[in-house]
Structure formats: C-alpha cells, structure tokens
C-alpha cells in the first residue's frame, strides 16, 4: 500500500501552490471548481512533481546533504524550529522540522537524512523540544 495523494485545505491555494513549486519542484496540472448543494464552492488546484522530480511522500527523505537542502529552503524563506540540524551520532541520522507553514495550513515538514538504523531514540527528545512552544 502506498499513499496516493495529499489534499490540503488552505486559505490561499495559489500561495500554497507557489510554496510547493519553489521547495519541492511541483507543477500545476489543472484547476477546477466544485459546487456544493448549499451553493458554496471550493476552488481546487492539482499539482504533481515536475518532470524528472522524485515523487515525495509526507515524510521527505534527503539521501545526503540535508544541510544543503536546509540552506536552499532558508534561501527561499522557509524557517525552521531549530537553527541547526539535529544530529544523532549513534546512527548518523539528521533531522530538522520547519516552522508551521501557513501556506499549507500550518503543517510542519520534517527533513530527514536516514542513518544506518533509520531511527534514533536520542533525537526524539530534541525534536519534541523543538515543537513544545507551538
């Protein structure tokens, strides 16, 4: 079983789309409107990874160079909950959370570079600390 798609309900769909295009190399496929029985509407955008872009899941895996990806995103205006990537010396795993992203309904994205074991218990406390004031 794999995740087919993710739907976001956001205040400004174009702002959300621009964020996804800039950070994850997505492109707009189509726009459409849904009309409900109560006469209200929903304006929708469908996006997909651009040609040649890796398909992503909700957890974004960075095969190597997470610091480069963090710098790239910071240059695009994305803010993170910690100044530096959280390292796990027991596993060579690296992780960092974005601050809540208003463009995507205040979700938080985790960038992760997996180590040998794929999980590091020591990082859990540091990651939880980074979100405790949200």
N, C-alpha and C positions, 0 to 999 in steps of 0.2 A: 504494500500500500504506500502511496506517496501523496503528498499534498498537491492538489490540482491548482488551486489559486488562493489568493488572499483578497478579501474585499475590505476596503476602508470606508467608513462614513466620516467625512471631513467637512469642515466649514467652507473651504475653498479648494475645489477639486483641481483647479489649474495650478495653484501653488503646490499642492501635493504632487502633482504630476511633474512639475519642474524640479522638485527636490529629487524624485526618483530618477528622472532623466540625468540630472547632474551627478548624483552619487552612485547610482547603480547601473547606469548606461541603459536605461529603458527607453522605449519609444512608444508614442501614442498609436494605437491601432484604429480605434474608432471612438466616436462619441454618440450617445443616444439619450433619449428621454423616456422615462417610464411614467405613465399616467395611472393614478390610483382611483379607485371607486369614489373616494371622497373629493375628487377633482384636484388633489395635490399632485405634485410631480417630483421626480428625482432625476437630476441631471447626472449622467454617468460617463466615465471615461474607461476605456480598456487599454491597458499598457502591457507590453511584453518586453523581454530582454532584446536589445538591438542585435542585429545580425553579428554573429561572432562573439557575443557576450555570453558568459556562462549563466545558465539558469540558476537562480538562487532559491533558497527556502527561507523560512522566517529566521533561521539561525544562519548568519553569514559567515562562511568559513574563508579564511585567508590562508592560503597554503604556505606562504612565507612572506616576510616583510610587513608585518602588521603595523610597525611604526611608520612605514611609508604610506600605508592606507590611511592611518590616523592623520598624518600630516596633510595628505591630499584632501581629506574631508574637512579638516580645520581650515585649509585654504579656501574651501567652498562655503565656509560659515557654520559648519556643524560644530557644536560644543559637546564636550564630554564631561562625565561626572567626576573624573579624576584627571589630574594634569598629565599623569604618566600611565602607560600600560601597566597592568598588574601582572607580575611575573610569578611563576611557580617554579622555583629551582629544582624541585623534586621530579618534575616532568617536562621541563622546557616549554610548558604551556603559557600562552599570553592571552589576556582578555582585557576588554575595556567596554564600558557602556556609554552610549550617547546620553546627553540630557534628553528629557522628554521632547519629542519633535512635534511642535504644534501643527506643522504641515501634514502630519499623519495621525492626527487625533491624539497627540501626546504619547505615542508609543515610544519605547526605548529600544534601540537596536544594540545588540551585543556583537562586537567584532571579536573573533577568537582565532587564535593560531594554535592548533592542537599539538600536544607533545607526544610522548611515547605511549602514555596510558590513556589519554583522551579525557581525563578528569583529574582534578586536583582539589582535594578537600581543603587544603590550606587557602586556596583562593576564594572559597565560598564566603568566609568571614569578610575578606577585603571587599568583595563585590557587594555583599549586603550592607557593609558600612557605607559604600558609595551611594546607596539608594535610600538610606534611612531618613533623610531630611526631605524626601519628596512628598 
